[in-house]
Each structure stands twice: as C-alpha cells, then as structure tokens.
C-alpha cells in the first residue's frame, strides 16, 4: 500500500513531537515535516505539497484556518485536517468553511489520528465525537431514525433542487461513507457516485465534503436523529 506524507503544523514543541510520533507509528503514513508557524507551513507546503496538512488553529503568526483556506485556494493534492483544543462553534464552522475535511480534538488517541487521516484520504470526514455531536445538535432536525434525505421537493423553500438519487448520495456523504461504500450500498459504480457527488457539490456551491455536510444539515436537506 502506498504511503501518504503528512505535514504537521503545531507551535507547542512537546505536542509537535507527540503528533509526529503518532504519524510515524502508522505504517501507511510518512512524516513530511513538523513546523510551528504559518510562515514555515507555507514554505513547506510549497516545497513538499504533502498529501495531508494536519494543523493546529492557534499559531503564533496567524491561524490554521488561514492555512487551510490558502491550501484550498492554491489547489493541488493536499487535504487539510484540524487538530486542536478548540471545539466551539466559531472555530468548527470557520474551519469547515475554509476547507477542512476533518476536525479532531487533541484528546484523540495516537492510533485514532492515523486512522482518521486515512479515513479522510479515502473520502470520509472524520471528526472527534464531541464535534460531530455539536454539529448534529446545532443544525439537526429530529426524525424517526438515522439520517435520512428529505423529499425531492424539499428544496423548494430555498434550498437547491436535488434529484432523488442526489439526495440519497448526499445522505451517505453526511453519514461519512466513502465513495466505495456508497457505491456498494446504492448499487452504483464508484465513477457514478463521484459524478453524483460533483453534481451535489455544484448545486450546494461547496468544494469539500466538510462544507457539503455543513450545508446539508444547516439547509435541512437531511434530517438527523440524535
């Protein structure tokens, strides 16, 4: 299996060493570098273009959110994940809107960090349980069970008009399934799932899975049973 290189951005030296150890202990991940500031991060990102940016939010010369936005606007293969102590509404929403595809709190176990990175690279949106619960409580609407798509005409009140199949795929995206898993469950090819996802992203006017989850829940396009 191919290894995926990870750049860590963390200003606290002991925490930086701990995160580096969490990456190095995972056989499918490679530590591309570990830096402590936005300036160093931009230099490393331009030089290395790693598969993953794993960044704290509070940095001495700026915010990790600025880095995440810069990575998204720059394009390329790098995907961004947050690891922080901040699990409050402003930080979570700002990070997702900037382009973060995962959001972990620093109480995560080392093995969970590696698994979450691989989940993100496979198309998932890993979040620490408190963050996921917060998003569901903040934007969710009660339903009989699970996360289910609303009727196809639910977008008439202001949300985008999605087809029945697009809503089905969106529901699986919100649940965190990968493209391969969605294809298996829905009886589609992975290529077809990717096509539906692109259509959904276009209609929601988003650029990442994290943004799609945020918009789907906040617009009421899916219903969440806590």
Secondary structure as the mmCIF struct_conf table of DSSP 4:
data_model
#
loop_
_struct_conf.conf_type_id
_struct_conf.id
_struct_conf.beg_label_comp_id
_struct_conf.beg_label_asym_id
_struct_conf.beg_label_seq_id
_struct_conf.end_label_comp_id
_struct_conf.end_label_asym_id
_struct_conf.end_label_seq_id
STRN STRN1 UNK A 4 UNK A 9
BEND BEND1 UNK A 11 UNK A 12
HELX_RH_AL_P HELX_RH_AL_P1 UNK A 13 UNK A 24
TURN_TY1_P TURN_TY1_P1 UNK A 25 UNK A 25
BEND BEND2 UNK A 26 UNK A 26
TURN_TY1_P TURN_TY1_P2 UNK A 27 UNK A 28
STRN STRN2 UNK A 29 UNK A 35
BEND BEND3 UNK A 36 UNK A 37
HELX_RH_AL_P HELX_RH_AL_P2 UNK A 38 UNK A 48
BEND BEND4 UNK A 51 UNK A 51
STRN STRN3 UNK A 52 UNK A 55
BEND BEND5 UNK A 57 UNK A 57
STRN STRN4 UNK A 58 UNK A 59
TURN_TY1_P TURN_TY1_P3 UNK A 60 UNK A 61
STRN STRN5 UNK A 62 UNK A 63
HELX_RH_AL_P HELX_RH_AL_P3 UNK A 64 UNK A 74
BEND BEND6 UNK A 76 UNK A 77
STRN STRN6 UNK A 79 UNK A 84
BEND BEND7 UNK A 85 UNK A 85
BEND BEND8 UNK A 88 UNK A 88
HELX_RH_AL_P HELX_RH_AL_P4 UNK A 89 UNK A 98
TURN_TY1_P TURN_TY1_P4 UNK A 99 UNK A 99
BEND BEND9 UNK A 101 UNK A 101
STRN STRN7 UNK A 102 UNK A 105
TURN_TY1_P TURN_TY1_P5 UNK A 106 UNK A 107
BEND BEND10 UNK A 108 UNK A 108
HELX_RH_AL_P HELX_RH_AL_P5 UNK A 110 UNK A 121
TURN_TY1_P TURN_TY1_P6 UNK A 122 UNK A 123
STRN STRN8 UNK A 127 UNK A 127
HELX_RH_AL_P HELX_RH_AL_P6 UNK A 129 UNK A 139
BEND BEND11 UNK A 144 UNK A 146
STRN STRN9 UNK A 147 UNK A 149
HELX_LH_PP_P HELX_LH_PP_P1 UNK A 150 UNK A 151
HELX_RH_3T_P HELX_RH_3T_P1 UNK A 152 UNK A 157
BEND BEND12 UNK A 158 UNK A 159
HELX_RH_AL_P HELX_RH_AL_P7 UNK A 164 UNK A 175
TURN_TY1_P TURN_TY1_P7 UNK A 176 UNK A 176
HELX_RH_AL_P HELX_RH_AL_P8 UNK A 179 UNK A 186
TURN_TY1_P TURN_TY1_P8 UNK A 187 UNK A 187
HELX_RH_AL_P HELX_RH_AL_P9 UNK A 190 UNK A 204
TURN_TY1_P TURN_TY1_P9 UNK A 205 UNK A 205
BEND BEND13 UNK A 207 UNK A 208
HELX_RH_AL_P HELX_RH_AL_P10 UNK A 209 UNK A 218
TURN_TY1_P TURN_TY1_P10 UNK A 219 UNK A 220
BEND BEND14 UNK A 221 UNK A 221
STRN STRN10 UNK A 222 UNK A 224
#
